[in-house]
Amino acid sequence: MIFSVRVIPKASRNLVKEEDKGFKVYLTKPAQEGLANEQLIGLLSEHLKIKKYQIKIIKGDKSRNKLVEISS
């Protein structure tokens, strides 16, 4: 399953919102050295109740707009 994620780094709190075309995720970590991507994978795994290794960023590694793939 592939879906889009819009990331907002350096937010005041961590939050995952479901939207029409995917998710909007607010992260407290800055977008430096992959910190935000690590936190994104952790939050999505908690929200979707799956393991972290099942989530992979396939596009937009250094962008706010990402494509994320979930494997089974």
DRENDO-1510 file (C-alpha; in Angstrom, 1 decimal, always signed):
<recs>
REC; n; res; u; v; w
REC; 1; MET; +0.0; +0.0; +0.0 .
REC; 2; ILE; +1.4; +3.4; -1.0 .
REC; 3; PHE; +0.1; +6.7; +0.3 .
REC; 4; SER; +1.2; +10.4; +0.5 .
REC; 5; VAL; +2.4; +12.1; +3.6 .
REC; 6; ARG; +2.8; +15.8; +4.2 .
REC; 7; VAL; +5.3; +16.5; +7.0 .
REC; 8; ILE; +5.5; +19.6; +9.2 .
REC; 9; PRO; +8.8; +19.5; +11.1 .
REC; 10; LYS; +9.5; +21.5; +14.3 .
REC; 11; ALA; +5.9; +21.6; +15.3 .
REC; 12; SER; +4.9; +22.1; +18.9 .
REC; 13; ARG; +3.6; +18.6; +19.3 .
REC; 14; ASN; +3.5; +15.2; +17.5 .
REC; 15; LEU; +0.2; +14.6; +15.7 .
REC; 16; VAL; -1.0; +12.4; +12.8 .
REC; 17; LYS; -4.0; +13.6; +10.9 .
REC; 18; GLU; -5.8; +11.5; +8.2 .
REC; 19; GLU; -6.7; +13.5; +5.1 .
REC; 20; ASP; -8.4; +12.8; +1.8 .
REC; 21; LYS; -5.2; +11.9; -0.1 .
REC; 22; GLY; -3.1; +10.5; +2.8 .
REC; 23; PHE; -1.8; +11.8; +6.1 .
REC; 24; LYS; -0.5; +15.1; +7.5 .
REC; 25; VAL; +2.0; +14.6; +10.2 .
REC; 26; TYR; +3.3; +17.2; +12.7 .
REC; 27; LEU; +6.8; +16.4; +14.1 .
REC; 28; THR; +8.7; +18.0; +16.9 .
REC; 29; LYS; +12.1; +17.0; +15.5 .
REC; 30; PRO; +13.8; +19.3; +12.9 .
REC; 31; ALA; +14.4; +18.2; +9.3 .
REC; 32; GLN; +18.1; +17.7; +9.8 .
REC; 33; GLU; +20.2; +14.5; +9.5 .
REC; 34; GLY; +17.1; +12.3; +9.0 .
REC; 35; LEU; +15.7; +13.0; +12.5 .
REC; 36; ALA; +12.3; +14.0; +11.2 .
REC; 37; ASN; +12.2; +10.9; +8.9 .
REC; 38; GLU; +13.0; +8.6; +11.9 .
REC; 39; GLN; +10.3; +10.2; +14.0 .
REC; 40; LEU; +7.8; +10.0; +11.1 .
REC; 41; ILE; +8.3; +6.3; +10.8 .
REC; 42; GLY; +7.9; +5.9; +14.5 .
REC; 43; LEU; +4.7; +7.9; +14.6 .
REC; 44; LEU; +3.1; +6.2; +11.6 .
REC; 45; SER; +3.9; +2.8; +13.1 .
REC; 46; GLU; +2.1; +3.7; +16.3 .
REC; 47; HIS; -0.8; +5.2; +14.5 .
REC; 48; LEU; -1.3; +2.3; +12.1 .
REC; 49; LYS; -0.3; -0.3; +14.7 .
REC; 50; ILE; +2.4; -1.9; +12.6 .
REC; 51; LYS; +6.1; -2.5; +13.0 .
REC; 52; LYS; +8.6; +0.2; +12.0 .
REC; 53; TYR; +10.4; -2.1; +9.5 .
REC; 54; GLN; +7.2; -2.4; +7.5 .
REC; 55; ILE; +7.3; +1.4; +6.7 .
REC; 56; LYS; +9.5; +2.7; +4.0 .
REC; 57; ILE; +9.9; +6.2; +2.5 .
REC; 58; ILE; +10.1; +5.6; -1.3 .
REC; 59; LYS; +10.0; +9.2; -2.5 .
REC; 60; GLY; +10.7; +12.6; -0.9 .
REC; 61; ASP; +13.4; +11.7; +1.6 .
REC; 62; LYS; +14.4; +15.4; +1.8 .
REC; 63; SER; +11.0; +16.9; +1.0 .
REC; 64; ARG; +7.9; +17.7; +3.1 .
REC; 65; ASN; +5.8; +15.8; +0.6 .
REC; 66; LYS; +6.6; +12.1; +0.8 .
REC; 67; LEU; +5.4; +8.8; -0.6 .
REC; 68; VAL; +5.4; +6.1; +2.0 .
REC; 69; GLU; +5.0; +2.3; +1.3 .
REC; 70; ILE; +3.7; -0.2; +3.8 .
REC; 71; SER; +4.7; -3.8; +3.3 .
REC; 72; SER; +3.2; -6.8; +5.0 .
</recs>
